[in-house]
Amino acid sequence: GENVEQHPSTLSVQEGDSAVIKCTYSDSASNYFPWYKQELGKGPQLIIDIRSNVGEKKDQRIAVTLNKTAKHFSLHITETQPEDSAVYFCAASYNQGGKLIFGQGTELSVKP
Amino acid sequence: EAQVTQNPRYLITVTGKKLTVTCSQNMNHEYMSWYRQDPGLGLRQIYYSMNVEVTDKGDVPEGYKVSRKEKRNFPLILESPSPNQTSLYFCASRHIGGSGKAGELFFGEGSRLTVL
């Protein structure tokens, strides 16, 4: 079955720096890759997603890149702010309606 | 306000004492699912439901039961809780679309369960 590996498990950056979180997936049939942000005491919330027909998607300070050949995708956060501190999960599925397989999560800490 | 509501948010119980975690959504979503979150393991699916009276096992269903008698509610039942079920539980829901398209997955705020 599908497996999603996420790295690093923890990441600490200074405010204003960039942060990158990487995920690899095993099932080449996967074509939908969302990213979720989980703030302390809250449930995960979708922040950005990408489908396999594009290589990059950007939304203000966050961007996601996808390399289908290598089966990996990454989340990039630029100009980090303290409110970016959270746990981030990547996920993969076959179509948006398919079963989502989540990565292990990355705890991002942005130090002021 | 569109939301997924779970109760209780926190619960400490003892081994073998049956408990139910309720989940309700007000978005008329067809699909509902339960996940557990454990350190280093991410979110793992326990059970899911595609519609009323339709439920299926996820990746870690052992020790859990669910029911879907109404579209808005999807309770998680632990008939005889054990310490290895100590975890953070999330309920989630979304629309089911056609041609592989579907809505965003919305999560509740979580239920932290401790089994002594």
Contacts between the chains, C-beta under 8 A, distances in Angstrom:
chain1	res1	chain2	res2	distance
A	4	B	42	7.9
A	6	B	42	7.3
A	9	B	40	7.0
A	34	B	105	7.7
A	36	B	107	7.9
A	41	B	109	7.1
A	41	B	110	7.6
A	42	B	109	5.7
A	42	B	110	7.4
A	43	B	4	7.4
A	43	B	90	5.5
A	43	B	92	7.6
A	43	B	107	3.2
A	43	B	108	5.3
A	43	B	109	5.1
A	43	B	110	5.5
A	44	B	43	7.2
A	44	B	90	7.3
A	44	B	107	5.0
A	45	B	107	7.0
A	46	B	104	5.0
A	46	B	105	6.8
A	89	B	42	6.3
A	89	B	43	6.4
A	94	B	100	7.9
A	95	B	100	3.3
A	95	B	101	7.4
A	95	B	102	7.5
A	96	B	97	7.4
A	96	B	100	6.6
A	96	B	101	5.6
A	96	B	102	4.6
A	97	B	96	6.0
A	97	B	97	6.2
A	97	B	100	5.5
A	97	B	101	6.5
A	97	B	102	3.4
A	98	B	100	7.4
A	99	B	45	7.0
A	99	B	48	7.9
A	99	B	58	8.0
A	100	B	45	7.8
A	100	B	105	6.7
A	102	B	35	8.0
A	102	B	42	4.3
A	102	B	43	4.2
A	102	B	44	7.6
A	103	B	42	5.6
A	104	B	40	5.8
A	104	B	41	6.3
A	104	B	42	4.3
A	105	B	37	8.0
A	105	B	42	5.2
A	105	B	43	7.9
